Amino acid sequence: MSSEDWEARLAATWASIDGYDESTAGDFRAAIDNLVAELPDGSPIGPFERGSAFDSTGHSDRAVPLYQEALKLGLSGYRGRRAKIQLSSSLRNIGRPEDGVALLTPELDAPSDELDDAVRATLALCLSGLGRDREGLSLVLGALAPHLPRYQRSMANYARLLVEPEPDPGDTVK
């Protein structure tokens, strides 16, 4: 088995997920399990892919321990960042948004990649779950601003102002 072949078969399986419904979701998870069975023992990719399959078929509660296992086994890089995003989302879904915030907040300072906006969107949902909507909205506006055809500077400033403390009216500039 070549790694490229395995990844291609995995991608094809994921591309087929919309062909499954609630009654056949177990078949999708079985297809992922079959692919995972081909991985070496102790591979962090296995629990990550299994967790993703549970998550994508409506079982955040079963995904959480699998994502945690993948990270504990050393899942890193792009899949590692995806695992943190997906774990945070699942934690929010099962009523633990504070754990999602704790996991994702350090990702704001991680090297930039195509997952930056997903980090901010998921973190915003976790913050909202804690009643910290202004912080969440600030993150989402900040992520959206660079993609706008106009008003990038204004939206970035509005995002910043949502979380900056208001100046004290008694303060004067000297």
Secondary structure by P-SEA (a helix, b strand, c coil): ccaaaaaaaaaaaaaacccccccaaaaaaaaaaaaaaacccccaaaaaaaaaaaaaacccccaaaaaaaaaaaccccaaaaaaaaaaaaaaaaaccaaaaaaacccccccccccaaaaaaaaaaaaaaaacaaaaaaaaaaaaaccccccaaaaaaaaaaaacccccccccccc
